[in-house]
């Protein structure tokens, strides 16, 4: 890359409501294996695995996703520094923070900002595209990666390329950015040589900082203070709360890219998708001879070009073409693929009804593992709990419920009052109301237990944490 390595920044926020009910705020699409075992976040990290081309990745995310992000980074052996935003301030503040962090490590850093929920099909071609962008960035340009349109899409912004950037193959100045068009305008854009705006861009850190200081001082100022006041907690870089909250909430497109005279575009043809909905998932999935893509126990009779995802149970489709059926533990979506852009609207209706399924899964991830709510009644709840090796739940007590734990797999080390008790497979332990208790997994395999709660109130807010290894007290 013109003898300059790229510092990748992966922005890892957002709830991905267009891929509901699989993607929800409690576990959004970037952490889900939509196209195989690895999540899009992990696929993106793997793209930057070559230390000859890339510096260690900077991941910018929020407190809710910090342990999920770290678990997924460790699962693939990637190298990354995780920076935590205390609140969402849109992409300009995230880019500003990443710029400050990168420049602190290397005053001549070339930075690339990429979304965690996009797919890059050809990593080698992507690296070549980045190399051209780095050349342009080293000359003081802020470079957007543009995608040659394959169709007159109305879901993307567009870029009109201008004059060539001297000395950089394929790079052109940006003549203008345009918002998402209607179908007729999009068709015209294709004829006029416009590119899709992928939202991924590469820049010289000093250039971006200077442009932010000129165009958005109310973003870069607080972002700089937030980094300078950051603390390290459990291996995360935690930005200063008060400083970061002062940053103006605005996208990097509006704050800088549409105003700067330094914008350039490098076209890329590396199999890019932002996986913007279920139709895009179908496009990227393996299909049978009838064009049907099936994940899980799904079956199609007399139907073509369908997408079926059965996460639990069996899904059957007869005599239908071009639909998506997504079945999870607690929600089912059926939609024609050409109307999948209305899923976000549907989620808003579900949320307005007060249904927790709009944003929460029944399976909830925690830093120590996860739990699945299996059955809930007026005075009881049954959960299936999985604790990672070396995972430790908080030392806690409840005012309104007793608990009974049955070990199904592994070994539990249980603190109950002044006792420490080792509970093996097929054994159980009872925890009366008010007792101080804690569970840990001292073993080498995941610990699985069935928990039965009984009491007058079973909410998660009836947890009084006394000590916690994950700073949640």
Secondary structure, 3 states (H helix, E strand, C coil): CCCCCEEEEEECCCCCHHHCCCCECCECHHHCCCCCCCCHHHHHHHHCCCCCCECCEEEEEEHHHHHHHHHHHHHCCCCEEEEEECCCCHHHHHHHHHHHHHHHHCCCCEEEEEECCCEECCHHHHHHHHHHHHHHHHCCCEEEEEEECCCCCCCCCEEEEEEECCCCCCCEEEEEEECCCCHHHHHHHHHCCCEEEEEEEEEEHHHHHHHHHHHCHHHHHHHHHHHHCCEEECCEEECCHHHHHCCCCCCHHHHHHCCCCCEEEEEECCCEECCCCHHHHHHHCCCCCCCCEEEEEEEEECCCCCEEEEEEEEEEEECCCCEEEEECCCCEEEEEHHHHHHHHHHHHHHHHCCCHHHCCCCEEEECCEEEEEEEECCCEEEEEEEECCCCECCEEECCCEEEEEEEEECCEEEEECCEEEEECCCCEEEECCCCCEEEECCCCCCEEEEEEEEECCCCCCCCEEEECCCCCC
